[in-house]
Every structure is written in structure tokens, then in C-alpha cells.
């Protein structure tokens, strides 16, 4: 019998197909793992409104790590913790976006704001994450270096052309540690799967860290195992190999 008690899944590029649907193979594997007594949950950069439709579709009642760890939910609809940015940092990060003319977005508790739909009431919002998207690599690198230099946030990505920023100390791993505390298990009993830099923290700390076949090279280098791609149902393969066999 496997010693793994929890499977933490990134969504985009990992659990979901490229068209954002759930494959029959992954659906079947998640159901089988749940029936075997293993908790299956999402650990994602998405905000909770973009997670819940999948949770409901799969009939999951498990915890959720959302917005790269800025929110931890003990179950759907039950908030456990929330960590927010100082709004002054949001203003400064947006100023950088305007300077370089990049696409930008930010999650607040009230929803998603971006370059096309911003708010003048920055101080009235509770900010969870900020992001940049730009296909000019030198510019993106310059912004990344500046964010690292500030030293006030976690700097990751969910795609080679973006930068994702969370409050210092907040990551998918910090969220999973809270979930392990709730469930009374150790990080060594976790399988964590992902494809991007925002997944590295949980891949490093999990008992089994899995990179997708389509993962960024930096993620593969940190993983214990590299599986096949999201389009080839890598999640189902890992569940079959490490939980159901």
C-alpha cells in the first residue's frame, strides 16, 4: 500500500488539457485515488472563482491552495487563511508595467483586474497576486531582476512569458504545509505535480515531486520524477504508478 496520502495538482499545463478540459483518463484516475482514501486537491495560481467549477465537476471536497498560496481553503467555501499584499506594492508594480508597456493583471479578493480593466480604488481592495506578461525576453528579465532586487515578494511564473508575484514567504509549498497540518500528515506523504516555476516550491518539498513532460527545464531539474505531458494524461500515469499499483 502506498504511503502517499495527498496528491497536489497544478491545473494549467498539468491536470488540464491545453483546451482547459479534463481528460477522461485524469478524471478516472482522480476518482480511483479518492476511492483508495487518498486526498486529491488543486494547488494552483488561479483565483478561487476559476477553480471551483472544476472542483464541483469532479465532486471534490478537499482543501484548495489558490493564487499560488495566497489563499488556502480547508474545503470548497471554507477559507482557512489569506495573505495579502500592501496596496502600495501593487501601485509600484503597476507603475513598472506602465513604464514597460506590458500586459499586467492582479487578483484581489473581489476578482481579477488587468490592463484593460483596472481600479482607481487600489487601497480599497485586498490584493493577493500580481502578474506581468510580455513576449520580449530582455524586458521580462529586466522586470524580474527588479522584482528580485526589491526583495519583498516571491517571484515565479506560470508560463515562460510571464512573471507571477506573491507576498514574501507565500508559495504553493507554504499552502501545502498548512493543508498537511489540517490533515495530520507530513510533506513526505505528498505527491506534488506541476510544470512551471510556481510549482517548484511544492515539488522540492513533497515526498514525490513530479514534473510534467511539458514542464519548463528548471522544473524538471528539481523533480524526483518526470512524467509524460498534460496532453498525454501525465497525472493519470503517476496516480496509476504510485497510488493504484
TIZASE-460400 format. One record per residue (C-alpha): x, z, y. Coordinates in pm, 1 decimal. Layout:
# TIZASE-460400
+----------+----------+----------+
!       px !       pz !       py !
+----------+----------+----------+
!        X !        Z !        Y !
...
+----------+----------+----------+
This chain:
# TIZASE-460400
+----------+----------+----------+
!       px !       pz !       py !
+----------+----------+----------+
!      0.0 !      0.0 !      0.0 !
!    132.3 !    -90.7 !    345.4 !
!    241.5 !    189.7 !    578.1 !
!    121.2 !     -7.8 !    882.0 !
!   -187.9 !    147.2 !   1041.6 !
!   -223.0 !    -59.6 !   1360.8 !
!   -189.5 !   -429.0 !   1445.8 !
!   -148.3 !   -501.1 !   1818.4 !
!   -209.1 !   -864.0 !   1908.0 !
!   -132.4 !  -1055.3 !   2221.2 !
!   -410.4 !  -1306.0 !   2287.5 !
!   -295.2 !  -1625.3 !   2461.6 !
!    -30.7 !  -1810.1 !   2263.3 !
!    -61.1 !  -1559.4 !   1977.7 !
!   -406.5 !  -1478.7 !   1841.9 !
!   -592.9 !  -1757.8 !   2020.1 !
!   -558.5 !  -2128.4 !   1960.7 !
!   -446.7 !  -2341.6 !   2254.3 !
!   -813.3 !  -2418.5 !   2332.8 !
!   -873.3 !  -2039.4 !   2357.5 !
!  -1084.1 !  -2025.4 !   2041.9 !
!  -1037.3 !  -1800.7 !   1737.4 !
!   -940.6 !  -1987.3 !   1421.6 !
!  -1134.7 !  -1926.5 !   1101.4 !
!   -808.4 !  -1814.0 !    938.4 !
!   -735.8 !  -1548.2 !   1201.4 !
!  -1096.9 !  -1432.2 !   1205.0 !
!  -1096.7 !  -1384.8 !    828.0 !
!   -761.3 !  -1201.9 !    831.5 !
!   -866.0 !   -959.2 !   1106.5 !
!  -1184.4 !   -876.8 !    916.1 !
!   -988.7 !   -818.2 !    595.5 !
!   -733.2 !   -596.2 !    769.9 !
!  -1010.4 !   -390.1 !    928.8 !
!  -1182.6 !   -352.0 !    592.6 !
!   -848.3 !   -234.4 !    449.9 !
!   -851.0 !     51.9 !    701.5 !
!   -601.9 !    -94.2 !    949.9 !
!   -690.3 !    -83.6 !   1320.0 !
!   -668.8 !   -428.6 !   1479.7 !
!   -655.2 !   -438.3 !   1859.8 !
!   -559.7 !   -658.1 !   2153.2 !
!   -261.5 !   -586.1 !   2379.0 !
!   -291.6 !   -849.4 !   2647.6 !
!   -211.7 !   -944.0 !   3003.5 !
!   -576.7 !  -1033.8 !   3054.0 !
!   -814.5 !   -819.7 !   3252.8 !
!  -1085.5 !   -645.5 !   3052.6 !
!  -1369.1 !   -889.0 !   3150.5 !
!  -1168.5 !  -1169.3 !   2985.2 !
!  -1103.3 !   -960.9 !   2672.6 !
!  -1448.1 !   -822.1 !   2593.5 !
!  -1615.5 !  -1148.8 !   2484.5 !
!  -1357.0 !  -1179.0 !   2204.0 !
!  -1385.6 !   -810.8 !   2113.4 !
!  -1763.4 !   -845.8 !   2087.8 !
!  -1739.4 !  -1169.3 !   1889.8 !
!  -1505.0 !  -1005.5 !   1636.5 !
!  -1710.3 !   -681.9 !   1635.4 !
!  -1403.3 !   -470.1 !   1713.2 !
!  -1445.1 !   -108.5 !   1823.4 !
!  -1072.2 !    -46.0 !   1850.9 !
!   -863.5 !     50.2 !   2154.7 !
!   -754.1 !   -218.1 !   2401.9 !
!   -437.1 !   -245.3 !   2608.3 !
!   -528.9 !   -471.7 !   2902.3 !
!   -348.0 !   -608.0 !   3209.1 !
!     -6.7 !   -559.4 !   3037.9 !
!    -70.4 !   -186.4 !   3000.9 !
!   -213.4 !   -101.8 !   3343.0 !
!   -536.7 !    -17.4 !   3161.3 !
!   -574.1 !    148.2 !   2822.1 !
!   -921.8 !    164.3 !   2670.6 !
!   -988.8 !    401.8 !   2381.4 !
!  -1273.6 !    169.5 !   2277.0 !
!  -1473.2 !   -106.2 !   2447.4 !
!  -1634.3 !     51.5 !   2753.9 !
!  -1432.5 !    375.3 !   2727.0 !
!  -1144.4 !    385.3 !   2976.5 !
!   -854.6 !    611.0 !   2874.0 !
!   -605.2 !    550.4 !   3155.2 !
!   -543.6 !    325.1 !   3453.0 !
!   -224.0 !    282.8 !   3658.0 !
!   -237.4 !    111.1 !   3995.0 !
!     -4.7 !    -46.9 !   4249.0 !
!     37.9 !     83.9 !   4601.1 !
!   -154.7 !   -176.8 !   4806.3 !
!    148.5 !   -209.0 !   5035.9 !
!    339.5 !   -366.5 !   4746.0 !
!     55.0 !   -614.3 !   4692.0 !
!     79.7 !   -717.7 !   5057.9 !
!    456.4 !   -762.5 !   5026.8 !
!    429.1 !   -964.6 !   4705.4 !
!    166.0 !  -1189.9 !   4858.4 !
!    390.3 !  -1243.7 !   5161.2 !
!    659.2 !  -1371.4 !   4921.9 !
!    406.0 !  -1609.6 !   4764.6 !
!    310.2 !  -1743.0 !   5107.0 !
!    676.3 !  -1784.6 !   5203.0 !
!    749.9 !  -1999.6 !   4895.7 !
!    402.5 !  -2159.3 !   4884.4 !
!    347.4 !  -2062.5 !   4520.0 !
!     24.7 !  -2009.6 !   4331.1 !
!    -45.3 !  -1638.2 !   4302.2 !
!   -309.7 !  -1410.0 !   4159.3 !
!   -379.2 !  -1039.9 !   4127.7 !
!   -603.7 !   -826.4 !   3911.1 !
!   -789.5 !   -540.7 !   4071.5 !
!  -1042.1 !   -311.5 !   3907.7 !
!  -1311.2 !   -522.6 !   4077.1 !
!  -1187.8 !   -855.9 !   3945.4 !
!   -942.5 !  -1139.3 !   3986.4 !
!   -815.4 !  -1261.4 !   4323.0 !
!   -590.9 !  -1564.0 !   4380.6 !
!   -456.8 !  -1810.9 !   4635.1 !
!   -798.7 !  -1975.5 !   4669.4 !
!   -994.6 !  -1650.9 !   4676.5 !
!   -817.8 !  -1360.3 !   4842.7 !
!   -946.1 !  -1046.7 !   5014.8 !
!   -864.5 !   -916.4 !   5359.0 !
!   -952.6 !   -565.4 !   5238.2 !
!   -638.4 !   -511.0 !   5031.8 !
!   -642.6 !   -135.2 !   5091.1 !
!   -997.6 !   -110.0 !   4954.3 !
!   -901.8 !   -244.6 !   4612.1 !
!   -742.6 !    -73.5 !   4311.5 !
!   -463.9 !   -314.6 !   4211.0 !
!   -343.6 !   -346.9 !   3851.3 !
!   -119.7 !   -655.1 !   3831.4 !
!     24.3 !   -933.7 !   4046.7 !
!    146.0 !  -1275.8 !   3934.1 !
!    316.7 !  -1593.3 !   4054.0 !
!    305.2 !  -1943.0 !   3906.2 !
!    545.5 !  -2215.4 !   4012.5 !
!    697.7 !  -2506.5 !   3824.2 !
!   1013.8 !  -2517.2 !   4038.6 !
!   1253.9 !  -2309.1 !   3829.7 !
!   1507.6 !  -2226.0 !   4107.0 !
!   1227.5 !  -2094.9 !   4331.5 !
!   1073.0 !  -1895.8 !   4047.7 !
!   1414.4 !  -1747.7 !   3965.8 !
!   1468.2 !  -1654.9 !   4331.2 !
!   1135.6 !  -1469.8 !   4337.8 !
!   1212.8 !  -1297.6 !   4006.3 !
!   1551.1 !  -1179.4 !   4132.7 !
!   1390.3 !  -1041.1 !   4447.2 !
!   1130.2 !   -850.4 !   4243.4 !
!   1400.9 !   -705.5 !   4019.0 !
!   1604.4 !   -612.3 !   4326.4 !
!   1309.9 !   -420.0 !   4473.7 !
!   1317.8 !   -203.7 !   4159.6 !
!    957.4 !    -88.9 !   4198.7 !
!    784.3 !   -280.7 !   3919.3 !
!    806.0 !   -419.8 !   3568.0 !
!    895.1 !   -790.6 !   3578.9 !
!    782.7 !  -1005.2 !   3284.4 !
!    594.9 !  -1328.9 !   3218.1 !
!    319.1 !  -1471.9 !   3001.4 !
!    441.6 !  -1831.9 !   3039.7 !
!    781.4 !  -1983.0 !   3125.3 !
!    647.3 !  -2089.4 !   3467.7 !
!    504.2 !  -1755.4 !   3576.2 !
!    609.1 !  -1404.8 !   3674.4 !
!    391.2 !  -1101.6 !   3598.2 !
!    435.8 !   -770.3 !   3777.6 !
!    306.8 !   -426.8 !   3683.3 !
!    374.5 !    -79.2 !   3820.5 !
!    712.8 !     63.7 !   3717.4 !
!    708.3 !    203.2 !   3365.2 !
!    389.3 !     19.8 !   3267.8 !
!    405.6 !   -224.2 !   2977.7 !
!    227.0 !   -314.7 !   2659.3 !
!    458.3 !    -66.1 !   2484.5 !
!    358.7 !    218.9 !   2717.5 !
!     -5.2 !    133.8 !   2644.3 !
!     52.5 !    126.7 !   2269.7 !
!    226.1 !    463.6 !   2279.8 !
!    -95.0 !    604.5 !   2430.3 !
!   -300.6 !    437.2 !   2158.2 !
!    -74.6 !    582.1 !   1888.0 !
!   -129.8 !    924.0 !   2041.8 !
!   -506.3 !    875.7 !   2022.6 !
!   -490.8 !    761.7 !   1660.4 !
!   -234.3 !   1019.8 !   1548.2 !
!     14.7 !    761.5 !   1423.9 !
!    374.4 !    663.2 !   1506.9 !
!    501.6 !    342.7 !   1669.4 !
!    681.9 !    281.8 !   1338.4 !
!    335.7 !    223.8 !   1185.1 !
!    252.6 !    -56.3 !   1431.3 !
!    281.1 !   -431.2 !   1386.4 !
!    305.2 !   -596.8 !   1730.4 !
!    281.2 !   -973.8 !   1774.8 !
!    342.3 !  -1189.9 !   2080.3 !
!    500.3 !  -1497.2 !   2236.3 !
!    609.2 !  -1411.8 !   2592.7 !
!    829.2 !  -1170.7 !   2789.0 !
!    536.3 !   -933.1 !   2849.0 !
!    530.9 !   -881.7 !   2470.5 !
!    898.3 !   -786.3 !   2431.4 !
!    849.6 !   -415.9 !   2505.7 !
!    597.6 !   -368.9 !   2223.7 !
!    786.7 !   -599.7 !   1985.8 !
!   1100.2 !   -386.9 !   2035.8 !
!    923.5 !    -53.5 !   1980.9 !
!    687.6 !   -143.0 !   1697.2 !
!    773.0 !    -79.3 !   1335.9 !
!    741.2 !   -454.3 !   1282.9 !
!    789.0 !   -673.1 !   1588.8 !
!    672.7 !  -1029.8 !   1532.9 !
!    740.0 !  -1334.8 !   1749.1 !
!    524.9 !  -1641.9 !   1714.3 !
!    682.4 !  -1972.8 !   1617.7 !
!    589.5 !  -2095.8 !   1967.0 !
!    738.4 !  -1787.6 !   2137.5 !
!    999.2 !  -1801.6 !   2411.3 !
!   1353.1 !  -1777.1 !   2271.8 !
!   1410.2 !  -1438.7 !   2437.5 !
!   1113.1 !  -1301.6 !   2243.9 !
!   1231.7 !  -1443.3 !   1912.2 !
!   1572.6 !  -1281.9 !   1962.5 !
!   1409.7 !   -936.7 !   1993.3 !
!   1171.6 !   -970.1 !   1697.7 !
!   1213.3 !   -843.2 !   1342.9 !
!   1027.3 !  -1148.1 !   1212.7 !
!    943.9 !  -1493.2 !   1349.9 !
!    626.0 !  -1639.6 !   1203.6 !
!    457.3 !  -1978.2 !   1247.7 !
!    283.5 !  -2079.7 !   1571.2 !
!    -56.3 !  -1977.9 !   1703.6 !
!   -186.9 !  -2323.8 !   1610.6 !
!    -72.7 !  -2256.8 !   1253.8 !
!   -251.2 !  -1917.0 !   1241.2 !
!     61.9 !  -1702.6 !   1250.6 !
!   -145.6 !  -1385.4 !   1291.5 !
!   -329.5 !  -1452.2 !    965.3 !
!      0.2 !  -1519.1 !    788.4 !
!    151.3 !  -1186.5 !    898.9 !
!   -162.7 !   -993.1 !    802.8 !
!   -158.9 !  -1155.8 !    459.4 !
!    213.1 !  -1084.8 !    410.3 !
!    234.5 !   -728.1 !    541.7 !
!   -115.8 !   -581.3 !    505.6 !
!   -306.8 !   -758.9 !    230.7 !
!    -32.9 !   -836.5 !    -22.5 !
+----------+----------+----------+
